[in-house]
Amino acid sequence: MRDWLVILIIAMMCVPTVWAQTNELEKGSTVNVSINGDKNGIVQNAFIEVFFSTGLKIVGNNTDYMLDVHIALTPLVIKNNPFTYFRIELVANLLDKEGNIVLPYSFIDREGHHNPSQVEDRSFSYMVRKINTEYGNLLINNISVE
């Protein structure tokens, strides 16, 4: 039983590395970006900047990959709390031409502010910061420079 457990643990540690090596993106690949739930292109621009900085090209049609992004902002009510909160859900799947997920990315978090009109703006600023740091690093680690 113990040997089986050791093999399982080793396999779980190796699978992400093997997956990343077999699904590396090539520098210079083309990407189309489709975003549902964006506000004035804020999130789209963040993803585009990350793609450009990693050597991927953004074009309209006939691309190597498609970034399919869905954003949901849901008001949160926390009893006896003067702040207004939004629950932030972002799912961004990079798909190949066949529609297979090549690089998944998602997060759920919340953002709040004492001024209700500022919560949405803060939520989008937060998403941009996460995309610039986390998604940028994820792309860099999965791009082949050869």
N, C-alpha and C positions, 0 to 999 in steps of 0.2 A: 504494500500500500504506500509506503513511504517513497519508494522509487518512482511510482506513478506520479506522486505529488511533485517530486523534484523535476521530473520531465515536463509536467504541465507548467510549472513556474518558469522554467527555462524557455519553453515555447512561447509563453505569454510575453516574456521580455524580448524575444527575438522578432516576433511578428511585426511590430511597428517598424523596425529597421528594414526588414525584408520588404514590407509594403511600400515604404518610402523609396527604396532603391528601385523597385520595379515601376513606380509611378512618377518618376522624376519628370518635371516639366523641362522643356528645352528653352534656353535663353533665345529670345526673338520670336517665340510663339505668339500667335494672335489670340486675343480675348475679346469677347463681347460681354457687356455688363447689363443685366436686367435687374432692376430693383423695385420691389413692391413695398410701399409705405415710407418712402423717402420724403424729405421736406426740402424743396428748392435745390435738389441735387447735392445736398451736403454729404451724405454717405457715399453716393456714387463718386463724387470727387475724391473722397478719401481713398476708396479702393483704386481709382485710376492712378492716383499719385503713387500708391504702393506698387502697382503693376509697372509703371514707368521706372521707378527706382530700382526694380529688380530685373529690368531688361525685357519685360513682356510688352507687346504692342496692343493698343486698344483700337479695334476697328469695328465696323458695323455688321457686315454679313460675311458668310463663308469663313468663319474663324476656326481655329484649332480647338478652342475652349469657350465655354459660356459660364460666366459667374451668375448664378441664380440666387438672389438675395431677397429675403422676406423679413420685414421689420414689423414688430407689434409693440405699441406703447399702450399700456393699460393703466388707468388710474388706480392707485392703491389708497385705501382709507385705513389709517392706523388710529385706533380709538385713543382719545385724549392726547393727540399729538398735533401741534399747531402747523406742522409742515404738510405740504402737499407732495405726494410721491407718484412717480410713474414706474411701473414694472417694464423693463426693457428686455425684449426678446429679439435676438438677431440670429438668423440662420443663413449662412452663405456657403453654398456648395459649388465648387468648381467642377463642371461637367465636361467630358470629352464629347466628340462628335456623335457618339452613339447614345449619349445621355447617361453614361456611367459616372458616378461620383469619383473624381480623381483626388480631390482635396476638400474634405469637410471642415467646416468651421462654424462654431456657434457659441453664444453665451446668453445667459440670463442674469440680469442684475437690476438694480433700482437706483433712481436718482431723485433727490428731493430738494425743495426750496421753500422758504417761508412765503414767497410771492408766487401764487398759483400760475401767473402768466410766464414765469421764468423756468418752470419745471421742464417744459418741452424743449426749450433752447438748451438747457443744461443736459438733458438726456441725449440730444444729438451731438453736443460737444463731447460727452463721455464716449459715445460710440466711435467718433472720429479718433479719439485718443487710443482706444482699444484696438481699432483697426490699424493705426499707424505703428503700434508696438507689436502686438500679438500676431496679426495677420502678416505684417511685413516679415517678421522672423520666421513664421511658418513657410512663407514663399521662399525665402532665402535658403532655408534648409531643404527644400524640395525642387530646386532648380539646378539642372545640369548645365554647366558652362562649356561643355564640349561641343 
